[in-house]
Amino acid sequence: MLIKRLLLLIPLVLVVFLLQSFFWVPTYENQAAGNPNRLVTYIEGSSGDAKILNPILNADSASANIVNHVFEGLLDLDEHLNLRGRLAVDWAITEQAYLLVNAHHRFPDGQEVNGTSLLQRLSQALQAGVLRDMPEMLQPLALLPASQRTEQVSLLKVDEKGKPHVVEVPVTVQVPERIVFSLKQVDQDLFERLIPVLGERYGDQFSYADWIHPQKAVAPEDEELLREKYPEILPVAEHNPTIVFHLRQGVKFHDGHIFDAGDVKFTYESIMNPKNLSPRTPDFEPIKTVEIIDPLTVKIVYKRLYSPAINAWTMGILPEHVLHAEALNREKQERGLSEAAQQTFGMRDSQFNRRPLGTGRFQFVEWQGDEYIHLRRFEDYWEEPAQYHEYFMRIIPDLLTQEVEFRTGAVDFYGALPHQVARYKEDPTYQSFSSLGFAYTYIGYNNRKPLFASREVRTALGMAINVQEITDFLIYGEGERITGPYPQNTEWYNPSIAPIPYDPEGAKALLAHMGWKMNAEGWLEKDGKVFEFTLITNNGNPIRKNILTIAQNAWKRIGVKVNTQVFEWAVFLNDFVNTGDFDAVVLGWSMGIDPDLYQIWHSSQSGPQQLNFVGYHNSKADELIVRIRQEYNRNRQRDLTHELHRVIAEDQPYTFLYAPLSTRVLDKKIVLVERDANGQEHYKKIFPIKSGDITFYFYKWRKLDHTPDF
């Protein structure tokens, strides 16, 4: 009897418990009930944990997400993708250029060159207007006296086992007299403009060996390597672009210490310190000197023309007072490290990397590995503080779990997959944003292979593929067709370039014109060889794998025989892409805002382990790529990128497919908060900026306790 009563009573108790839970457990709609702090707490889910919270050392997206909240650079990009001042109030770009006196050269009239005559002739030509289109000088030309300096020259060698290593050779450099030009703007054509005065090939006969002397005997096998470095050690014509940053006054680090020019110089020196192994080193290598003019002024002098260099200063600035040599020495002693650990201790070993301190809108609070990272808004931030008081990045590796957590209100952000987008767009609970980023997907052909050496063949292969079919059925319409190498939402992309048409019959005709004829088995054949190749991609990406099948079927319809293979990422990269041992690949690029495409498209970058792995070579493209990275005038730079886009689109080294849309989903109760002159709050809908980013105004976000009516 007791058991019978218990069996009746237990379900009744459970029902009562569940009913009362319905009334006291906050639902998604009233999740802040009893916890108003939830409205000023932003929680984001991340698939992976951060690695290192140091702006000069991090190299993963999870770390970068936190670093971008905690640290701030001298500059960043505004909503129109133009540079704007942050820790720097403003900046000016000028140029100091130098021309060595080459006594072995003669002027066009036969007179020998010396310092006095060179200065006189150049000055007279400027005054007479012979040197047309020369930028206005800040000051008259000057002749600098001969001087001497010493430096270490690094020679990269390869040992018998093929392992690279560096040999340092100290040299004494006798610098001859030289003309100095002070320009209001950088002019990459400066020395070409001087040809009417100097004559052609001014630097060809310069005798470097008379001016550069090793301080010790150099091994015979190193002599040639050193001679190759002579033009770099002592350039006959030298461009030194200069940036002067004026820094913002009164900016505080999160511990209250005042930011100044010393922190800027310290950050640069930390990046260039080989002990720190910073992945940012290539961005700052073009710098010649960093000079502190005063606590709020810093002067950056560059070794050579390299216009993308300024973008490096969007990276977060380190606090010198926390990380200088004395502070690191104190830390390693306080931590009681072993003698061996102390010998190798450096910035990479510092606890700073797990407890960062910057000048950003949020300051670090706590990091529980593989669980969460907690930040809190910085009340003394130089601009208005963030609306959100707390920020959490929760580690949720599984995408399904991320979505469940989002739909229950436990996290505030979800990156929807293409097949989920339509559902979220139709759900009135959420606001979704589908926008272009900086990525694109393509089929790349190995241009070194005779089969793909012809642009007509590559074009025909592209004409056979229905890209609209790919965007409609593989990514559910969440992508846009592209025609060239730049992100579509930047000014560098040339919108006048039309995509190659989907025209299988036209593709057949083009291949027939190139001598490919259909054989009895239905395959194209030329000189006894069937048009056959292998298309490969990496495992773990179902969209790329499906593109293999679509391309294979499309090419089969025009008589091209294609085999497909999928490899694990490490094998795919190391054995095929990096070695150039492939026919064609399906891949994608995630680009930046910078117009410099040297590493991906310049012919000099087509060797093993380099990024021009398709072996693209076009002398016109090479010339444009170099001019783009040396051009400091934005309008001229844009014209050059549009021309480069056209050249590459005509060559079709890739079949450019599409740029995927990125869809972010938020609760509709999250809004932009703005105040009018009277301090009255107004709410606005969140919107993406030109780059597609919806978080540009994240500091104005707040969650309301109701869904606004707009």
Number of C-alpha atoms within 10 A of each C-alpha: 6 7 8 8 9 11 11 11 11 10 11 12 11 10 11 10 11 11 11 10 11 10 9 10 12 14 13 14 15 13 17 18 15 11 10 12 13 19 20 18 20 23 21 20 25 23 14 18 22 25 17 23 27 27 28 24 22 19 17 14 14 19 19 20 14 25 26 19 21 27 26 22 23 25 24 21 16 14 16 11 15 10 14 17 19 18 27 22 15 15 17 12 18 19 21 18 21 22 20 25 27 22 15 14 21 16 18 13 9 8 10 14 17 17 18 12 14 21 18 13 14 19 15 13 15 17 10 10 10 15 19 11 9 15 14 11 13 13 11 10 16 15 19 16 11 12 11 11 10 14 14 14 18 15 16 13 15 10 8 7 6 8 8 10 11 11 12 11 17 16 18 15 21 17 17 19 20 24 20 19 21 20 21 16 19 24 21 17 12 18 16 11 16 19 15 14 17 21 14 15 9 20 18 11 11 18 13 17 11 9 15 21 15 18 14 9 9 12 8 8 9 14 14 10 14 19 14 11 15 16 14 13 17 17 17 19 17 19 23 23 26 25 18 20 24 22 24 19 15 13 19 18 21 23 12 10 14 15 25 23 23 19 18 26 20 19 21 21 13 22 22 20 13 10 13 16 15 18 14 18 18 13 16 17 14 16 20 15 14 20 16 18 13 13 14 18 19 23 21 19 22 22 16 19 23 23 21 17 17 16 17 16 19 18 19 26 25 29 25 18 15 16 19 15 13 10 13 19 14 10 20 20 12 9 10 10 13 10 11 8 12 16 10 10 17 16 19 17 16 16 15 17 17 19 15 24 23 26 29 28 24 29 27 24 16 15 17 12 13 15 13 20 22 18 23 20 22 22 15 16 19 17 11 12 17 21 20 21 20 21 22 20 23 23 21 20 14 12 16 10 12 22 19 13 17 22 18 13 19 19 22 19 21 22 20 20 16 18 13 12 21 15 9 18 16 11 10 9 15 16 19 22 22 22 22 23 21 20 19 26 21 22 24 22 26 23 23 16 15 8 15 18 15 15 14 18 21 22 23 26 27 27 24 24 25 17 24 16 13 21 19 12 11 19 16 16 18 23 24 17 19 24 27 29 26 27 26 23 17 19 20 23 23 22 14 10 15 13 17 20 16 16 16 20 14 15 24 24 16 18 20 16 12 13 12 22 20 17 13 8 8 14 19 24 20 14 8 8 10 17 17 16 15 15 22 24 25 20 16 12 12 11 12 23 18 13 20 24 15 18 23 19 17 20 21 16 16 22 22 23 18 18 13 16 14 18 15 11 14 11 14 19 16 14 14 18 24 20 15 23 15 20 21 23 26 22 15 17 15 11 15 13 18 15 23 22 20 19 15 19 24 22 19 15 18 22 15 15 14 17 17 24 27 28 25 25 19 14 10 12 22 19 12 22 21 16 21 26 19 20 21 21 13 12 10 12 22 19 15 19 25 20 18 26 23 20 16 19 21 16 17 26 25 27 27 23 27 23 26 22 22 21 21 19 19 22 23 20 20 25 22 20 19 14 10 8 6 6 8 8 11 11 18 14 14 22 17 16 16 16 21 20 18 16 13 16 16 14 19 20 22 21 22 19 16 11 15 13 7 7
